[in-house]
C-alpha cells in the first residue's frame, strides 16, 4: 500500500514535473506557523470526546447492530494471521466476499496487543479525530488562523461524524482521513500528493474507487493549465478508480463469496416501485443537512463538491431506506468533502465583486461553527455533559458476569446484545444462522420478551440437540447444550 505521508512531504518542496504553487496568505492573519498546533490540539480534544461517546455506548451495551462483532472477528483473524472469517455472517464466511475492506488488517497488530472491541472503537475515534488536522490546516492556510479554527470546530462537530462515532465500528473510519488529507493537498495545488492520498481508498471499500475517480477528475480540472502532465496523471488515476470498482465488484468479491456474486446488488435493483424517487422526502432532507448547516450552501460554488456525487449517488439510487437518511455512518465520508468545498468557495469569494457575497463569506465560518455547536446539543456528543455516560450500569455488569460463564473458545449463537462480550474469545454465530452446527451455548437478549419459551426456541433452531437455561440477567438468557456430542 502506498505511503501518502512520505509522498506529501517529499512533493510539497520540489516536484520537477508537477510544480506546487502557494496561495498568498490572507491579509491581517498571524505569521506563518503561529497556529501550527491548533489542528493537533483540536484533534486531541475531538479524540477524547469521540472515544468517550463510543466507548460509553459500548459500556452501556448500546450496540445497534452486529457490525462491531463482525469487524472484531475479522480483525481478530488478521491478528492471528488467518483468513478474515466472520462467522456472524455464516460459518466460515470470508468477509472479502461481502465487502472489500482489506485496510482493516492495519489494526491487527494493535488488536493482538489489546484484544477487545474497545480497541476498534478507540482506533476509530483516533482516525476520525485525525481527519480534523488536514481540514483545519487547509482552512487556516487559505482563510487565516481564526476562521480556519472555526471551520475545524464545525467539521469536528459535524453531524455526519457524530453519527458515525455513535455507531459501531466501521471501515469508513479509514476513508475519512484519507479523503481529508487528499483534499488538503488538492487545495494546496500539490497534485501528486492529492492523488497518492486518494489511491488507498480502493482498499477501504469497494465503492470508494468511484470517489477516487471523482477526486482525480477534479485534480485534472484544476491542474490542466499550470501542469498538463499532472492532469494526465490524474486522468489515469480516474480510470484506475473505475477499473478498481469493476474488478472488485465483478471478480474479487464474487470470488470470495460462496454464492459467486455481490450480495448488495439487490439493494440497488429491488424497489417498491418508484426507483430513485423512493423516499424522495427523506433524500431531500438529507441533502439539506449536507449543505445548509455545514456550509450555508456556499459549498455549491466549489467543484470540490463534485467528489461527493458518487457516495450520494449510490445511496439515493439504492432501494434500501437506511441509506437515505442522516443516521448511522453513511455520511461521514461526505463531511471532509463538504467542509473543504466550503473552504475552497470561501477562498474564491474573498475577491468577489459582490459586496454581499464577500460579507456572507466573511461571517460564514463563525456561523457554521455556531450551527455545529448548537446542533451538538441534540447529537451524540451531548452525552459528554451527562454523568451517566461515565458509569457502567449495574445491569451491564450483571450481564457480563453471566456471559463470563461461557468458557474461552466455546461456540455461541447470539443476538446483538451479547455479541460484543463474546467475539474476542469465542466463536460466535448470529442467531438462527449456525447452519447445521449445534453451538455449545445460545445467548439471547430477551429483554423485550420476544421469545416466550427460550428452550422451545432453541429446540426449533437445533432439533437434534437439547439446550437448558444456564442463567439469566436483566433479560439476557444463557442456554447450554446438554450431553456430550461434539456440536457438529
LINQUI-V702398 format. One record per run of one state. SS is the DSSP state (a for helix, b for strand, c for the rest). FROM is the first residue (numbers start at 0). TO is the last residue. If there is no record, write none. Layout:
{{SS & FROM & TO} {SS & FROM & TO}}
This chain:
{{c & 0 & 2} {a & 3 & 12} {c & 13 & 36} {a & 37 & 58} {c & 59 & 65} {a & 66 & 78} {c & 79 & 83} {b & 84 & 84} {c & 85 & 85} {a & 86 & 88} {c & 89 & 92} {b & 93 & 93} {a & 94 & 96} {c & 97 & 100} {a & 101 & 112} {c & 113 & 115} {a & 116 & 142} {c & 143 & 143} {a & 144 & 155} {c & 156 & 157} {a & 158 & 165} {c & 166 & 170} {a & 171 & 186} {c & 187 & 189} {a & 190 & 202} {c & 203 & 206} {a & 207 & 222} {c & 223 & 226} {a & 227 & 255} {c & 256 & 264} {a & 265 & 268} {c & 269 & 273} {a & 274 & 276} {c & 277 & 278} {a & 279 & 294} {c & 295 & 296} {a & 297 & 300} {c & 301 & 301} {a & 302 & 316} {c & 317 & 319} {a & 320 & 322} {c & 323 & 330} {a & 331 & 348} {c & 349 & 353} {a & 354 & 375} {c & 376 & 378} {a & 379 & 384} {c & 385 & 385} {a & 386 & 389} {c & 390 & 392} {a & 393 & 402} {c & 403 & 409} {b & 410 & 413} {c & 414 & 414} {a & 415 & 418} {c & 419 & 425} {b & 426 & 429} {c & 430 & 439} {b & 440 & 444} {c & 445 & 452} {a & 453 & 460} {c & 461 & 464} {b & 465 & 472} {c & 473 & 474} {b & 475 & 481} {c & 482 & 487}}
